[in-house]
Amino acid sequence: MGYRVVTPEEKAEAIRLVVDMQYSVPKACEATGVGPTALRRWVIRWRRDQEGVAQLPRLQDQELIESLQAKLALLETENQVLKKQLPSHLKVLFGRTK
């Protein structure tokens, strides 16, 4: 007994029966003629792919956070430099005396 070649359309239909139509895996196998192990594997892979799609914005958010942290560090450094260059008469006004 050999393997049956399943077209992408048949595979998508079998996954849709389980995910969207709430068929059990055995009932979807009866309806489509695919094996239960293969169908379970396809459904698991499909669900993992869907979770990955949902997590993509989080990666973009993380990149944004990192870039903003880098900009903040630069601004804090520039602020420290400017404080050191503050003229002495302004230091008295702001209460910074040595």
Residue pairs with C-beta under 8 A, 6 or more apart in sequence:
4 33
4 34
6 14
6 34
6 38
10 32
10 34
11 34
11 42
13 32
14 28
14 29
14 31
14 32
14 34
14 39
14 42
15 39
15 42
15 43
15 46
17 23
17 27
17 28
17 31
17 32
18 24
18 25
18 28
18 39
18 43
19 43
19 46
19 47
23 31
25 36
25 39
25 40
25 43
26 36
28 34
28 39
29 35
29 36
29 39
32 39
86 94
86 96
91 97
91 98
